[in-house]
Amino acid sequence: MKEISKQLAAYLEHRMPGITNVEITELSRIHGGASRETYSLTARWRDGGKAVERPLILRRDPVGSLIETDREVEYNAYSAFYPLGLPVPEPLYIENDPKWLGRPFFVMERIVNSNVSSYLVPPDSSIIDQVGRQFWSELGRIAGADPAEIGLADKLEKVEPENCWKRELTYWENVINEDQLHSEPIARAAIRWLKKNPPPPPPRLSVVHGDYRTGNFLYNDAGDVTAILDWELCHLGDPHEDIAWAADPFWSFESTERPSGMIPREEAFRQWEETSGFTIDPAALRWWEIFSMVKGLAIWISAGNEFQQGTNKDIVLAWSGFFPRLVHNRLLAERLSTLSREVLL
């Protein structure tokens, strides 16, 4: 930690010429991230005769990663949505040269006086409804934003609306192909169904967060969502993809009545529609819900492989490769069983 503190202090002095006496304090690793090392810290320096203190987050590329992502995708998403007033941290610096911290990284604002939303708050909490409405409303704002107007259309991979599903399914199927430690018959059955029953295309491309769920946002004690985090899977695509992922039963203790453990499903989707300007297509949503379970399995399979190979020894990967994988396998098997009279094989 001392070495990182020293290196980061030198970097901040490099990026902010004129400041002096840079000191990094309270540096600590935030565990649980799947794609990047995340550190919380406080930076102090002097700017002329003024003392400055700023809470920061450092996101550094790991040696091994559960999900292969481009740091610039995440940083560009923050840069696009921060000026719109969406609750995201202010992005400050991105650095691809490994000479500073050994690996590429970026630095952003640390949101204070907030709670991590891992499985959120008890269902009887007085703020659960307010948090839930904001959770789905903010997702609607993301879907409703014009990618070209916010500067992301030319920074994210282009895809034709009718090919959104194929690109995403191909990507996550390849993750399973490359990382599976043994056969995955349930995932394979679902993939066959998804290929034979493609969804209707979206009316237009939207920005898809890619991992919008409990655990990836902050909220305060007043019930306000203060930060939407972890945009490393951001891409252009079908907005139903984000809805389905946020509503996946895994994120709400397997409940389908209150997706993400907050407001009722009907109210959540109505909130999203009012804010996004889109109408949810039931056929598209069904497809993306099944896809989300396959995607979940792919992530847990990759986690298990990463830990098994010794590329990353973070215990969260071992846990992810075991428990969540079992849950998603069962959820997917149950979902496939409801597709009676449809050819699975």
C-alpha positions in Angstrom: 0.0 0.0 0.0 2.9 2.4 0.8 4.3 1.9 -2.7 0.9 2.6 -4.4 0.4 5.7 -2.2 3.8 7.0 -3.2 3.3 6.3 -6.9 -0.2 7.8 -7.0 1.0 10.9 -5.2 3.7 11.4 -7.9 1.0 10.8 -10.6 -1.3 13.5 -9.2 1.5 15.9 -9.1 2.2 15.1 -12.7 -1.4 15.7 -13.7 -1.9 18.8 -11.7 1.2 21.0 -12.2 1.6 23.6 -9.5 0.2 21.6 -6.6 2.6 20.6 -3.8 2.8 18.4 -0.7 0.6 15.6 -2.2 -0.3 13.0 0.5 -2.3 9.8 0.0 -4.0 8.6 3.2 -6.7 6.0 4.1 -5.7 3.9 1.2 -7.6 0.6 1.4 -8.5 -2.2 -1.1 -12.2 -2.6 -1.8 -12.7 -6.3 -2.5 -15.3 -8.0 -4.5 -14.7 -6.3 -7.9 -14.7 -8.8 -10.8 -12.8 -6.8 -13.4 -10.5 -4.3 -11.7 -8.7 -3.7 -8.4 -10.5 -0.9 -6.6 -9.0 1.3 -3.9 -10.5 3.9 -1.7 -8.3 6.8 -0.6 -8.1 10.4 0.4 -5.7 12.8 -1.4 -4.5 15.9 0.2 -2.3 18.6 -1.3 -1.6 22.3 -1.3 -2.7 24.5 -4.2 -0.9 27.8 -3.7 -1.7 28.7 -0.1 -4.8 26.6 0.0 -5.1 23.1 1.5 -7.2 20.7 -0.6 -8.6 17.4 0.4 -10.5 15.1 -1.9 -11.9 11.5 -1.5 -11.0 9.4 -4.5 -11.4 6.0 -6.0 -8.5 4.3 -7.9 -9.5 1.6 -10.4 -6.5 -0.4 -11.6 -6.3 -3.3 -14.1 -5.6 -6.5 -12.3 -3.1 -9.2 -13.2 -6.0 -11.5 -14.0 -9.7 -10.6 -14.5 -13.0 -12.3 -14.2 -14.3 -10.2 -17.1 -12.1 -8.9 -19.9 -13.1 -5.2 -20.3 -11.6 -2.0 -21.7 -11.0 0.6 -19.0 -11.8 3.4 -21.5 -15.3 2.1 -21.9 -16.1 2.6 -18.2 -14.3 5.9 -18.1 -16.1 7.2 -21.2 -19.4 6.2 -19.8 -18.8 8.3 -16.6 -17.6 11.2 -18.8 -20.8 11.0 -20.9 -23.4 10.7 -18.1 -21.8 12.9 -15.5 -22.6 16.2 -17.3 -26.2 15.0 -17.7 -26.7 14.9 -13.9 -27.0 11.1 -13.8 -25.7 10.1 -10.3 -22.2 8.9 -11.3 -18.8 9.8 -9.9 -16.9 12.5 -11.6 -14.2 11.0 -13.8 -10.8 12.7 -13.2 -7.9 10.9 -14.9 -7.3 7.9 -17.1 -3.8 6.5 -17.6 -2.8 3.7 -20.0 1.0 4.0 -19.4 1.9 1.3 -16.8 5.0 3.2 -15.7 3.0 4.9 -12.9 1.3 2.1 -11.1 2.5 -1.0 -12.9 -0.7 -1.4 -14.8 -3.2 1.0 -16.5 -5.8 2.7 -14.2 -8.2 5.6 -13.8 -9.1 7.9 -10.9 -12.5 9.2 -10.1 -14.4 10.9 -7.3 -15.3 8.9 -4.3 -19.0 9.3 -3.3 -19.2 9.8 0.5 -22.1 9.4 3.1 -23.6 6.6 1.1 -24.4 2.9 1.5 -23.4 0.1 -0.8 -26.5 -1.6 -2.3 -25.4 -5.2 -1.9 -28.8 -6.8 -1.5 -29.9 -3.3 -0.6 -31.8 -2.8 2.6 -34.4 -4.8 4.5 -37.7 -5.0 2.6 -39.5 -3.2 5.5 -37.2 -0.2 5.3 -38.9 3.1 5.1 -36.8 4.1 2.1 -37.0 0.9 0.0 -39.7 2.3 -2.2 -38.0 5.6 -2.9 -34.7 3.8 -3.7 -36.5 1.4 -5.9 -38.3 4.1 -7.9 -35.0 5.9 -8.4 -33.2 2.7 -9.3 -35.6 2.0 -12.2 -36.0 5.6 -13.2 -32.3 6.1 -13.6 -32.1 3.0 -15.7 -34.8 4.5 -17.9 -32.7 7.7 -18.2 -29.8 5.6 -19.4 -31.9 3.9 -22.0 -33.6 7.1 -23.1 -30.3 9.0 -23.7 -29.3 9.4 -27.3 -25.8 7.8 -27.7 -24.8 10.3 -30.4 -25.8 13.3 -28.3 -23.9 12.2 -25.3 -20.8 11.3 -27.3 -20.8 7.6 -26.9 -22.0 6.5 -30.4 -18.5 6.8 -31.8 -16.8 5.4 -28.7 -18.7 2.1 -28.5 -18.7 -0.8 -30.9 -21.4 -0.3 -33.6 -24.1 -3.0 -34.1 -27.2 -3.2 -36.2 -30.4 -3.3 -34.0 -31.4 -6.7 -35.5 -28.0 -8.1 -34.5 -27.8 -7.0 -30.8 -28.9 -10.4 -29.5 -26.5 -12.3 -31.7 -23.5 -10.3 -30.7 -24.1 -10.6 -27.0 -25.0 -14.3 -27.1 -22.0 -15.1 -29.2 -19.7 -13.2 -26.8 -21.0 -15.0 -23.7 -21.2 -18.4 -25.4 -17.5 -18.0 -26.2 -16.7 -17.2 -22.6 -18.3 -20.5 -21.6 -16.5 -22.3 -24.4 -13.1 -21.0 -23.2 -13.6 -21.2 -19.5 -15.8 -24.1 -18.6 -14.1 -26.7 -16.3 -16.7 -29.4 -17.2 -19.8 -29.8 -19.3 -22.6 -27.2 -18.9 -25.7 -29.0 -20.2 -28.3 -26.5 -18.9 -26.4 -23.5 -20.4 -26.1 -25.4 -23.7 -29.8 -26.1 -23.8 -30.6 -22.5 -23.1 -28.2 -21.3 -25.8 -29.9 -23.6 -28.4 -33.3 -22.2 -27.5 -32.0 -18.6 -27.7 -30.5 -19.2 -31.1 -33.8 -20.7 -32.4 -36.0 -18.0 -31.0 -34.3 -14.6 -31.6 -36.0 -11.6 -30.1 -37.6 -8.7 -32.0 -35.1 -5.9 -32.6 -35.3 -2.7 -30.5 -36.7 0.4 -32.2 -33.3 2.0 -31.8 -30.0 1.4 -30.2 -29.5 2.5 -26.6 -26.6 2.7 -24.2 -26.7 -0.5 -22.2 -25.0 -0.4 -18.8 -24.3 -4.1 -18.9 -24.3 -4.8 -15.2 -27.1 -2.6 -13.7 -28.1 -4.4 -10.5 -28.0 -4.4 -6.7 -24.4 -4.2 -5.6 -23.5 -1.7 -8.3 -25.0 1.5 -7.0 -24.9 3.6 -3.8 -27.8 5.2 -1.9 -28.0 7.5 1.2 -30.1 7.3 4.3 -32.6 9.7 2.8 -33.4 7.2 0.1 -31.6 8.9 -2.8 -29.5 7.0 -5.3 -26.1 8.7 -5.1 -24.0 6.8 -7.6 -24.4 4.2 -10.4 -21.1 2.3 -10.6 -19.3 -0.4 -12.6 -19.8 0.6 -16.3 -17.1 -1.6 -17.7 -19.6 -3.7 -19.7 -21.3 -0.7 -21.2 -22.2 -1.1 -24.9 -24.7 -0.1 -27.5 -27.6 -2.5 -27.7 -31.2 -3.4 -26.8 -32.4 -1.7 -23.6 -34.3 -4.9 -22.7 -30.9 -6.4 -21.9 -30.5 -4.0 -18.9 -34.0 -4.6 -17.7 -33.7 -8.3 -17.7 -30.3 -8.3 -15.9 -31.6 -5.9 -13.2 -34.7 -8.1 -12.8 -32.8 -11.4 -12.7 -34.0 -13.4 -9.6 -30.4 -13.9 -8.5 -30.2 -10.3 -7.4 -33.3 -10.5 -5.2 -32.9 -13.8 -3.4 -34.7 -15.5 -6.3 -37.8 -13.3 -5.9 -39.5 -12.4 -9.2 -42.2 -10.3 -7.6 -39.8 -7.5 -6.5 -36.9 -7.4 -9.0 -33.7 -6.3 -7.4 -35.5 -6.7 -4.1 -37.2 -3.3 -4.2 -40.6 -2.2 -5.7 -43.1 -4.6 -7.3 -42.2 -5.8 -10.9 -45.2 -4.0 -12.5 -44.4 -0.7 -10.8 -40.7 -1.0 -11.6 -41.3 -1.6 -15.3 -43.9 1.2 -15.5 -41.3 3.6 -13.9 -38.7 2.5 -16.5 -41.2 3.1 -19.4 -42.2 6.5 -18.2 -38.6 7.7 -17.9 -37.1 6.0 -21.0 -39.9 6.8 -23.4 -39.9 3.1 -24.5 -42.6 0.5 -24.2 -41.4 -2.9 -22.9 -41.9 -5.7 -25.5 -42.9 -8.9 -23.6 -41.4 -11.2 -26.2 -38.1 -9.3 -26.2 -38.0 -9.2 -22.4 -38.6 -13.0 -22.2 -35.6 -13.6 -24.5 -33.3 -11.3 -22.7 -34.3 -12.7 -19.3 -33.2 -16.2 -20.4 -30.1 -14.7 -21.9 -29.3 -13.0 -18.6 -29.2 -16.3 -16.8 -26.8 -17.7 -19.5 -24.7 -14.5 -19.1 -24.7 -15.0 -15.3 -23.6 -18.6 -15.7 -20.8 -17.5 -18.1 -19.5 -15.0 -15.5 -19.6 -17.5 -12.7 -17.9 -20.2 -14.9 -15.2 -17.6 -15.8 -14.7 -16.8 -12.1 -14.2 -20.5 -11.2 -11.7 -20.9 -14.1 -9.8 -17.8 -13.1 -9.4 -19.1 -9.5 -8.7 -22.6 -10.6 -5.9 -21.5 -12.9 -4.4 -19.4 -10.2 -4.5 -16.2 -12.3 -6.4 -14.4 -9.6 -6.6 -15.8 -6.0 -9.2 -13.4 -4.7 -11.6 -15.6 -2.7 -14.6 -13.9 -4.2 -13.8 -15.7 -7.5 -13.9 -19.1 -5.8 -17.2 -18.3 -4.2 -18.6 -17.0 -7.5 -17.6 -20.1 -9.3 -19.5 -22.2 -6.8 -22.6 -20.8 -5.2 -23.9 -18.3 -7.8 -23.2 -20.8 -10.5 -25.4 -23.4 -8.8 -28.2 -20.9 -8.2 -28.2 -19.7 -11.8 -28.1 -23.2 -13.1 -31.2 -24.1 -11.1 -33.0 -20.8 -12.0 -32.3 -21.4 -15.7 -33.5 -25.0 -15.6 -36.7 -23.9 -14.0 -37.2 -21.2 -16.6 -36.6 -23.6 -19.4 -39.1 -26.0 -18.0 -41.8 -23.4 -18.5 -41.1 -23.2 -22.2 -43.4 -26.2 -22.7 -44.1 -27.3 -26.3 -41.1 -25.4 -27.6 -38.2 -27.3 -29.1 -35.1 -27.1 -26.9 -33.0 -29.7 -28.6 
